[in-house]
Amino acid sequence: MDRPANNQIHGSARLYRTHWSCNIVTLYTSDSENEMLETRNDLEPITEYLNSQSTTSLNDFDQPSTNKLLSPERTEEIHKALSKMIAMNQMPLSFCSSPGFKYFMNVVDPNYKPCSAESVKNRLKLLTSDIRQLIKKELNEVTNVSCTTDCWTSISQDSYITIICHTIDQHWKPKSYTLTTHEVNERHHTAVNLAHHLKKSLIEWEIEKKISSIVTDNAANVINAVSQLELNDNMEKSGLTCAAHSLQLAVNKTLLDDEIQSVLTKSSKIVCHFKHSSISMKSLEKTQQQLNLPKLTLLQYYRNITASNIAQKLEITESEWLIIEKLLVLLKSLQALTTLFCGELESYVSMVRPLMHKIVTSHYEHGIDDDNMTERFKNTISYQLTTRFELTWKDIITARHVASFLDPRYKDMDHESVKAREIIRSHVLQLIESVAPTIKNPSDTEESDLKMSNVLSFIYKDHTNSTNDASTQFTEYLSEPQLRFDLNPLEWWRTREEKYPAIATIAKKYFAIPSTSASSEKCFSTAGNIVNPKKVAFFLKM
């Protein structure tokens, strides 16, 4: 889905929580991940030149200088720290030759000569290469990965694509890596062009055979591009559009109600009026502070600031206030659901169907006190959610169905019909049987490699000891009590992986699938902040 933006983007390589990217110079990371950047300890000092283009030199500042030469080791240490700071804080390369930085370093260490922009750029290239190798190493250790992708068009009509990879590591921790944000040279975002870029990037990262799914928004070109990919036989291609985007489309359709639109139009004009009138805005803020009144009730107090004819058109009536108050209540559950789906690392595709069913049946059931507007809203939103998320069983098993069954919070599948439950369970059993023979039983391990707990389990033939028998694992999994909705399903699986090794293998695949493509969209939001007339990011051809 194309999105306009104020700033042109040339990409962003980033480390954010567990989000790593390595195709662009500019990076950033949290303090806990600084050690991931310390990967070039064997660098030879690179020749540095003081940027002569600055109009202010070190001599312009009244700071002492000992004229001592720093050791090569110390010089390189500062160079690397400077490069890391530029990457982490998304700063322009010209910062290293700016008067402010020269002044700062003259105070910190007068003997240090700042790097040239080219020198910093070279270090960032090496840093990018190192991070790329770290990501490849981690991806090499997992069996399945899922991806999210999105497209973006800058204000100058330059087109870009981003791909983010998601997986569950051996400790059952969710991780994601921004693999690429690069320009799409073709004029249009056609399905053929996007499919080409997707496949090329996945092959470059050597994960094309591990892709279990690609989550996209609802744009037809992106959906068609994914459908054209033939990467492996295990790739899921149904039920994987962005849940947050589908939810937004459902809300937009519901808000087209004439009565609601009238109120929304007037409210928008009010917002625009105060946004474009600094006098009105300052008066509003002042009165809010003095009277501690809610923003929604303050318009009447500004007729001395706003012309009376404009104020009369903008003033909201009592009945319109009632509609707004009702809308706030009706939309609250959808806002909460959107927030949940757009979580960084804890939004699994397994949540989509159960939560949508809960929203429709528990939050939009009809009440005896519902007025006409409320009743229309509930009817429309229920229909939209049921249709867009295919909550009615249609004899088609999607990734969302399988993932929900493998989530211990929803394994009983109360949100599905009885017929659907039986078909989904039968399908999952086939998946388990297909992987069970390849799972190594810990009881077959040599005695010297066994931990005491496994030895005792083997001697006593404890039923918790893992087995390669798929039907036994499946039956015991069904008998497990359903996990409470607010507990961590990955922690549950971590403690039971040995008991259900075949099911756990399948569960890892589906838990790696996010419910939305929000991470890809966030990447563009971050990258859009990097590039402006004073900040130039350098795109690296890997």
C-alpha positions as CSV (number, residue, x, y, z in Angstrom):
1,M,0.0,0.0,0.0
2,D,1.5,3.3,-1.1
3,R,1.8,6.1,1.4
4,P,2.8,9.7,0.9
5,A,5.4,11.2,3.1
6,N,7.0,14.6,3.7
7,N,10.5,13.3,3.6
8,Q,12.2,11.3,0.9
9,I,13.7,8.1,2.2
10,H,16.8,6.2,0.9
11,G,16.3,3.4,3.4
12,S,17.3,2.6,6.9
13,A,19.4,0.0,8.5
14,R,18.3,-0.3,12.1
15,L,18.6,-2.2,15.3
16,Y,15.5,-1.8,17.4
17,R,14.9,-4.3,20.2
18,T,15.4,-7.4,18.1
19,H,14.9,-5.6,14.8
20,W,18.1,-5.6,12.8
21,S,18.8,-4.3,9.3
22,C,22.0,-4.0,7.4
23,N,21.5,-2.6,3.9
24,I,21.6,1.1,4.9
25,V,24.3,3.1,6.6
26,T,22.1,4.7,9.3
27,L,21.4,2.4,12.3
28,Y,20.1,2.8,15.8
29,T,19.8,0.5,18.8
30,S,18.9,0.4,22.4
31,D,21.6,0.4,25.1
32,S,21.1,-3.3,25.8
33,E,22.1,-4.1,22.2
34,N,25.2,-2.0,21.9
35,E,27.3,-5.1,22.1
36,M,25.9,-6.2,18.8
37,L,27.6,-3.3,17.2
38,E,31.0,-4.1,18.6
39,T,32.0,-6.5,15.9
40,R,35.0,-5.0,14.2
41,N,37.7,-5.1,16.9
42,D,40.4,-5.9,14.4
43,L,40.1,-2.8,12.2
44,E,43.2,-1.2,11.0
45,P,43.2,2.6,11.6
46,I,41.8,4.4,8.5
47,T,43.4,7.6,7.3
48,E,41.4,10.5,8.5
49,Y,41.2,14.0,7.2
50,L,39.8,17.0,8.9
51,N,36.9,18.3,6.8
52,S,38.1,21.7,5.5
53,Q,34.7,22.8,4.3
54,S,33.6,23.9,7.8
55,T,33.6,27.7,8.2
56,T,34.6,27.3,11.9
57,S,37.9,25.7,13.0
58,L,39.1,24.4,16.3
59,N,41.2,27.6,16.6
60,D,38.0,29.6,16.8
61,F,37.4,28.3,20.3
62,D,39.3,29.3,23.4
63,Q,40.1,25.8,24.5
64,P,43.6,24.5,25.5
65,S,45.5,22.1,23.3
66,T,48.5,20.0,24.3
67,N,49.4,19.2,20.7
68,K,50.0,15.6,21.7
69,L,49.3,12.9,19.2
70,L,46.8,10.3,20.3
71,S,47.8,6.7,19.9
72,P,46.4,4.9,16.9
73,E,44.4,2.6,19.2
74,R,42.8,5.5,21.0
75,T,42.1,7.4,17.8
76,E,40.4,4.3,16.3
77,E,38.4,3.8,19.5
78,I,37.0,7.3,19.2
79,H,36.4,6.9,15.4
80,K,34.4,3.8,16.0
81,A,32.4,5.4,18.9
82,L,31.6,8.4,16.6
83,S,30.5,6.1,13.8
84,K,28.2,4.1,16.2
85,M,26.7,7.3,17.6
86,I,25.9,8.6,14.1
87,A,24.2,5.2,13.3
88,M,22.3,4.9,16.6
89,N,21.1,8.5,16.6
90,Q,20.3,8.6,12.8
91,M,22.6,11.6,12.3
92,P,24.0,13.0,9.1
93,L,27.6,12.1,8.2
94,S,28.4,15.8,8.0
95,F,28.0,15.9,11.8
96,C,31.6,14.7,12.2
97,S,32.9,17.9,10.6
98,S,30.4,20.3,12.2
99,P,31.6,23.2,14.3
100,G,29.6,22.0,17.3
101,F,31.2,18.6,17.3
102,K,34.7,20.0,16.9
103,Y,34.0,22.3,19.9
104,F,32.7,19.4,21.9
105,M,35.7,17.2,21.1
106,N,38.1,20.0,21.8
107,V,36.8,20.1,25.3
108,V,36.8,16.3,25.7
109,D,40.1,15.7,24.0
110,P,41.9,18.6,22.2
111,N,44.3,16.2,20.5
112,Y,41.6,14.3,18.6
113,K,41.2,15.1,14.9
114,P,37.6,14.3,13.7
115,C,37.0,11.8,10.9
116,S,36.0,12.9,7.5
117,A,32.5,11.9,6.4
118,E,34.0,9.4,4.0
119,S,35.9,7.7,6.8
120,V,32.8,7.4,8.9
121,K,30.9,6.0,5.9
122,N,33.6,3.4,5.4
123,R,33.3,2.2,9.0
124,L,29.5,2.1,8.7
125,K,29.8,-0.1,5.6
126,L,32.0,-2.5,7.6
127,L,29.6,-2.4,10.5
128,T,26.7,-3.1,8.2
129,S,28.5,-6.1,6.7
130,D,29.1,-7.5,10.2
131,I,25.5,-7.1,11.3
132,R,24.4,-8.8,8.1
133,Q,26.6,-11.8,8.9
134,L,25.2,-11.9,12.5
135,I,21.6,-12.0,11.1
136,K,22.5,-14.7,8.5
137,K,24.0,-16.8,11.3
138,E,20.9,-16.6,13.4
139,L,18.5,-17.2,10.5
140,N,20.6,-20.3,9.6
141,E,19.8,-21.8,13.0
142,V,16.0,-21.7,12.6
143,T,13.8,-23.9,10.5
144,N,10.9,-21.6,9.6
145,V,10.6,-17.8,9.1
146,S,7.7,-15.6,8.3
147,C,8.0,-12.2,6.6
148,T,6.0,-9.0,6.4
149,T,6.3,-6.6,3.5
150,D,5.0,-3.2,2.5
151,C,5.6,-0.6,-0.2
152,W,5.9,3.1,0.1
153,T,6.1,6.1,-2.3
154,S,7.9,9.3,-1.3
155,I,6.7,12.8,-2.0
156,S,9.0,12.8,-5.1
157,Q,7.3,9.6,-6.3
158,D,10.3,7.4,-5.6
159,S,9.1,3.9,-4.7
160,Y,10.5,1.6,-2.0
161,I,9.9,-1.8,-0.5
162,T,10.7,-3.2,2.9
163,I,10.9,-6.8,4.1
164,I,11.0,-7.8,7.7
165,C,11.7,-11.4,8.8
166,H,10.1,-12.9,11.9
167,T,11.0,-16.1,13.7
168,I,10.9,-17.9,17.1
169,D,14.4,-18.9,18.4
170,Q,15.4,-22.0,20.2
171,H,14.5,-20.4,23.5
172,W,11.0,-19.6,22.3
173,K,11.7,-15.9,22.1
174,P,10.2,-13.9,19.2
175,K,12.7,-12.1,17.0
176,S,12.4,-10.0,13.9
177,Y,15.0,-8.6,11.5
178,T,14.6,-5.8,8.9
179,L,16.3,-7.5,5.9
180,T,16.0,-4.7,3.4
181,T,14.5,-1.3,2.6
182,H,15.5,-0.5,-0.9
183,E,14.2,1.5,-3.9
184,V,12.1,-0.1,-6.5
185,N,13.4,1.3,-9.8
186,E,10.3,0.2,-11.8
187,R,7.8,3.0,-12.3
188,H,4.8,1.1,-10.9
189,H,4.3,-1.3,-8.0
190,T,2.9,-4.1,-10.2
191,A,2.5,-7.6,-8.8
192,V,5.2,-8.9,-11.2
193,N,7.8,-6.3,-10.1
194,L,7.1,-6.8,-6.4
195,A,7.3,-10.5,-6.7
196,H,10.7,-10.2,-8.4
197,H,12.0,-7.9,-5.6
198,L,10.6,-10.2,-2.9
199,K,12.1,-13.3,-4.3
200,K,15.5,-11.7,-5.0
201,S,15.8,-10.4,-1.5
202,L,14.8,-13.7,0.1
203,I,17.3,-15.6,-2.0
204,E,20.1,-13.1,-1.1
205,W,19.4,-13.9,2.5
206,E,19.3,-17.6,1.8
207,I,15.9,-18.1,3.5
208,E,13.6,-18.7,0.4
209,K,13.2,-22.4,1.4
210,K,12.4,-21.5,5.0
211,I,9.6,-19.0,4.3
212,S,6.3,-20.2,5.9
213,S,4.3,-17.1,5.1
214,I,4.4,-13.5,4.0
215,V,1.9,-11.1,5.7
216,T,0.8,-8.1,3.7
217,D,-1.8,-5.3,3.8
218,N,-4.9,-5.6,1.7
219,A,-3.5,-3.9,-1.4
220,A,-4.3,-6.1,-4.4
221,N,-0.8,-5.7,-6.0
222,V,1.0,-7.0,-3.0
223,I,-1.4,-9.9,-2.4
224,N,-1.0,-10.9,-6.0
225,A,2.8,-10.6,-5.8
226,V,2.9,-13.0,-2.8
227,S,0.5,-15.5,-4.6
228,Q,2.9,-15.6,-7.5
229,L,5.9,-16.7,-5.4
230,E,6.7,-20.4,-5.5
231,L,9.4,-20.7,-2.8
232,N,8.6,-24.0,-1.1
233,D,5.8,-26.5,-0.5
234,N,5.2,-25.4,3.1
235,M,4.4,-21.8,2.4
236,E,1.0,-20.6,3.7
237,K,-0.9,-18.3,1.3
238,S,-4.4,-17.8,2.8
239,G,-5.7,-15.8,5.7
240,L,-2.5,-13.7,6.0
241,T,-3.5,-10.2,5.2
242,C,-2.8,-7.5,7.9
243,A,-5.4,-7.8,10.6
244,A,-5.0,-4.2,11.7
245,H,-5.5,-3.0,8.1
246,S,-8.6,-5.2,7.6
247,L,-10.0,-3.9,10.9
248,Q,-9.4,-0.3,9.8
249,L,-11.3,-0.9,6.6
250,A,-14.2,-2.4,8.6
251,V,-14.3,0.7,10.8
252,N,-14.1,3.1,7.8
253,K,-17.1,1.3,6.2
254,T,-19.1,1.5,9.4
255,L,-18.5,5.2,9.9
256,L,-20.1,6.0,6.5
257,D,-23.4,6.1,8.2
258,D,-25.1,9.4,7.3
259,E,-25.8,10.5,10.9
260,I,-22.2,9.6,12.0
261,Q,-20.7,11.3,8.9
262,S,-22.5,14.6,9.7
263,V,-20.9,14.7,13.2
264,L,-17.5,13.6,11.9
265,T,-17.5,16.3,9.2
266,K,-18.3,19.0,11.7
267,S,-15.7,17.7,14.2
268,S,-13.1,17.7,11.5
269,K,-13.8,21.3,10.6
270,I,-13.5,22.3,14.3
271,V,-10.1,20.6,14.5
272,C,-9.0,22.4,11.3
273,H,-10.2,25.7,12.6
274,F,-8.1,25.6,15.8
275,K,-5.2,24.0,14.0
276,H,-5.0,26.8,11.5
277,S,-5.7,29.7,13.9
278,S,-2.9,30.2,16.4
279,I,-5.0,32.9,18.2
280,S,-7.9,30.5,18.7
281,M,-5.6,27.7,19.8
282,K,-3.8,29.8,22.4
283,S,-7.1,31.1,23.7
284,L,-8.4,27.5,23.9
285,E,-5.3,26.3,25.8
286,K,-5.5,29.3,28.2
287,T,-9.1,28.7,29.0
288,Q,-8.5,25.0,29.5
289,Q,-5.8,25.8,32.0
290,Q,-8.0,28.3,33.9
291,L,-11.2,26.4,34.0
292,N,-9.9,22.8,33.7
293,L,-12.7,22.1,31.2
294,P,-12.8,19.2,28.7
295,K,-11.8,20.2,25.2
296,L,-15.0,19.1,23.7
297,T,-17.1,21.6,25.7
298,L,-14.9,24.7,25.1
299,L,-16.0,25.9,21.7
300,Q,-18.8,28.2,23.0
301,Y,-16.3,30.2,25.0
302,Y,-14.4,31.4,21.9
303,R,-16.9,33.6,20.2
304,N,-14.9,36.6,21.2
305,I,-11.9,35.1,19.4
306,T,-13.7,33.3,16.5
307,A,-16.1,35.2,14.3
308,S,-19.7,34.6,15.3
309,N,-20.8,33.3,11.9
310,I,-18.0,30.7,11.9
311,A,-18.6,29.8,15.6
312,Q,-22.3,29.2,14.8
313,K,-21.4,26.8,12.0
314,L,-18.9,24.9,14.1
315,E,-20.8,24.7,17.3
316,I,-21.9,21.1,18.1
317,T,-25.5,20.6,19.2
318,E,-26.5,18.6,22.3
319,S,-27.8,15.7,20.2
320,E,-24.4,15.7,18.3
321,W,-22.5,15.5,21.6
322,L,-24.6,12.4,22.5
323,I,-23.6,10.8,19.2
324,I,-20.0,11.5,19.8
325,E,-20.2,10.1,23.4
326,K,-21.8,6.9,22.0
327,L,-19.2,6.5,19.3
328,L,-16.4,6.8,21.8
329,V,-17.9,3.8,23.7
330,L,-18.6,1.8,20.5
331,L,-15.1,2.4,19.1
332,K,-13.2,1.7,22.4
333,S,-13.0,-2.1,21.9
334,L,-11.8,-1.7,18.3
335,Q,-9.1,0.8,19.5
336,A,-7.9,-1.7,22.1
337,L,-7.8,-4.5,19.5
338,T,-5.8,-2.3,17.1
339,T,-3.3,-1.5,19.9
340,L,-3.0,-5.2,20.6
341,F,-2.5,-6.3,17.0
342,C,0.2,-3.6,16.4
343,G,2.3,-4.8,19.3
344,E,6.0,-5.1,18.4
345,L,6.7,-8.7,19.3
346,E,3.6,-10.3,20.9
347,S,1.0,-10.1,18.2
348,Y,0.6,-13.6,16.8
349,V,-1.7,-14.7,14.0
350,S,-3.3,-17.2,16.4
351,M,-5.0,-14.3,18.1
352,V,-7.0,-13.0,15.2
353,R,-10.0,-15.3,14.9
354,P,-10.6,-15.8,18.6
355,L,-10.4,-12.1,19.4
356,M,-12.6,-11.1,16.4
357,H,-15.2,-13.6,17.4
358,K,-15.1,-12.2,21.0
359,I,-15.5,-8.6,19.8
360,V,-18.5,-9.5,17.7
361,T,-20.3,-11.7,20.2
362,S,-19.5,-9.8,23.4
363,H,-19.0,-6.2,22.5
364,Y,-21.5,-5.7,19.7
365,E,-24.4,-7.8,20.8
366,H,-27.7,-5.8,20.7
367,G,-29.1,-4.3,23.8
368,I,-32.7,-3.3,24.6
369,D,-31.6,0.3,25.2
370,D,-29.8,0.7,21.8
371,D,-31.0,3.6,19.7
372,N,-31.2,3.6,15.9
373,M,-27.7,4.9,15.4
374,T,-26.1,2.4,17.9
375,E,-28.1,-0.5,16.3
376,R,-27.0,0.4,12.8
377,F,-23.3,0.7,14.0
378,K,-23.4,-2.7,15.6
379,N,-25.0,-4.3,12.6
380,T,-22.6,-2.9,10.2
381,I,-19.4,-3.5,12.2
382,S,-20.4,-7.1,13.0
383,Y,-21.1,-7.8,9.3
384,Q,-17.9,-6.1,8.2
385,L,-15.7,-8.0,10.7
386,T,-17.5,-11.3,10.0
387,T,-17.0,-10.9,6.3
388,R,-13.5,-9.5,6.2
389,F,-12.1,-12.0,8.7
390,E,-14.2,-14.9,7.3
391,L,-15.5,-15.8,10.8
392,T,-18.1,-18.0,9.2
393,W,-16.7,-21.5,8.4
394,K,-16.2,-22.0,4.6
395,D,-14.5,-25.4,4.5
396,I,-11.1,-23.7,3.9
397,I,-8.4,-24.1,6.5
398,T,-6.1,-21.1,6.8
399,A,-3.0,-20.3,8.8
400,R,-5.2,-18.5,11.3
401,H,-7.2,-21.7,12.0
402,V,-4.1,-23.8,12.5
403,A,-2.3,-21.2,14.6
404,S,-5.3,-20.8,16.9
405,F,-5.4,-24.5,17.6
406,L,-1.7,-24.5,18.4
407,D,-2.1,-21.6,20.8
408,P,-2.7,-23.1,24.2
409,R,-5.0,-20.1,25.0
410,Y,-7.4,-21.0,22.2
411,K,-6.8,-24.7,21.7
412,D,-10.4,-25.7,22.5
413,M,-11.5,-23.5,19.6
414,D,-14.7,-22.3,21.3
415,H,-14.9,-19.6,18.6
416,E,-15.3,-22.2,15.8
417,S,-18.2,-24.3,14.9
418,V,-18.2,-28.0,15.9
419,K,-17.7,-29.0,12.3
420,A,-14.8,-26.6,11.8
421,R,-13.1,-27.9,15.0
422,E,-13.0,-31.5,13.8
423,I,-11.7,-30.5,10.3
424,I,-9.0,-28.3,11.8
425,R,-7.9,-30.9,14.3
426,S,-7.7,-33.6,11.6
427,H,-5.6,-31.2,9.5
428,V,-3.2,-30.5,12.3
429,L,-2.8,-34.2,13.1
430,Q,-1.6,-34.7,9.5
431,L,0.9,-31.9,9.9
432,I,2.2,-33.5,13.1
433,E,2.5,-36.9,11.5
434,S,4.5,-35.4,8.6
435,V,7.2,-34.1,11.0
436,A,7.1,-36.7,13.8
437,P,9.5,-39.1,12.2
438,T,12.2,-36.4,11.8
439,I,12.1,-35.4,15.5
440,K,14.8,-37.0,17.6
441,N,13.6,-38.5,20.9
442,P,15.7,-37.4,23.9
443,S,15.4,-40.9,25.2
444,D,17.5,-42.1,22.3
445,T,20.4,-39.9,23.2
446,E,23.5,-41.4,24.6
447,E,23.5,-41.8,28.3
448,S,26.5,-39.5,28.7
449,D,24.5,-36.7,27.1
450,L,21.4,-37.1,29.3
451,K,20.6,-34.8,32.1
452,M,19.5,-36.4,35.4
453,S,15.9,-35.5,34.9
454,N,15.9,-37.2,31.5
455,V,17.6,-40.3,32.9
456,L,15.0,-40.6,35.6
457,S,12.2,-40.1,33.1
458,F,13.7,-42.9,31.0
459,I,14.1,-45.3,33.9
460,Y,10.6,-44.7,35.2
461,K,9.1,-44.5,31.7
462,D,7.4,-41.3,32.8
463,H,4.6,-40.3,30.5
464,T,6.0,-36.8,30.2
465,N,9.0,-38.2,28.3
466,S,8.7,-37.2,24.6
467,T,7.6,-39.7,22.0
468,N,7.7,-39.7,18.2
469,D,4.2,-41.1,18.1
470,A,2.1,-38.3,16.6
471,S,-1.3,-39.6,17.7
472,T,-0.1,-39.9,21.3
473,Q,1.2,-36.3,21.3
474,F,-1.9,-35.1,19.7
475,T,-4.2,-36.9,22.2
476,E,-2.3,-35.6,25.2
477,Y,-2.2,-32.1,23.8
478,L,-6.0,-32.1,23.5
479,S,-6.3,-33.2,27.1
480,E,-4.2,-30.3,28.4
481,P,-6.3,-27.5,30.1
482,Q,-6.6,-24.4,28.0
483,L,-4.2,-21.6,29.1
484,R,-5.7,-18.5,30.5
485,F,-6.0,-15.7,27.9
486,D,-3.5,-13.3,29.6
487,L,-0.6,-15.8,30.0
488,N,2.4,-16.3,27.7
489,P,1.8,-19.1,25.2
490,L,5.5,-19.2,24.2
491,E,6.5,-19.8,27.8
492,W,3.9,-22.6,27.9
493,W,5.5,-24.2,24.8
494,R,9.0,-23.7,26.1
495,T,8.3,-25.9,29.1
496,R,6.5,-28.6,27.0
497,E,8.6,-28.8,23.9
498,E,10.2,-32.0,25.1
499,K,6.8,-33.5,25.9
500,Y,5.3,-32.6,22.5
501,P,8.3,-32.3,20.2
502,A,6.4,-32.8,16.9
503,I,3.6,-30.4,17.8
504,A,6.2,-27.9,19.1
505,T,7.9,-27.9,15.7
506,I,4.6,-27.0,14.0
507,A,3.8,-24.5,16.7
508,K,7.1,-22.6,16.2
509,K,6.3,-22.2,12.5
510,Y,2.8,-20.6,13.2
511,F,3.8,-18.5,16.2
512,A,6.4,-16.8,13.9
513,I,3.6,-15.4,11.8
514,P,2.6,-11.9,13.0
515,S,-1.1,-10.8,12.9
516,T,-0.2,-7.6,11.0
517,S,2.3,-6.1,8.7
518,A,2.6,-3.1,11.1
519,S,6.4,-3.7,11.6
520,S,7.0,-3.0,7.9
521,E,5.0,0.2,8.0
522,K,6.8,1.3,11.2
523,C,10.1,0.8,9.3
524,F,9.0,3.5,6.8
525,S,7.9,5.8,9.6
526,T,11.4,5.6,11.1
527,A,13.2,5.9,7.8
528,G,11.1,8.9,6.8
529,N,12.6,10.7,9.8
530,I,16.1,10.1,8.6
531,V,16.1,11.9,5.4
532,N,15.6,15.7,5.0
533,P,17.6,18.5,3.4
534,K,20.0,18.4,6.3
535,K,20.2,14.7,6.8
536,V,21.5,12.6,4.0
537,A,21.5,8.8,4.3
538,F,23.8,6.8,2.0
539,F,22.2,3.7,0.4
540,L,24.6,0.8,0.3
541,K,24.5,-1.7,-2.6
542,M,25.0,-5.0,-0.9
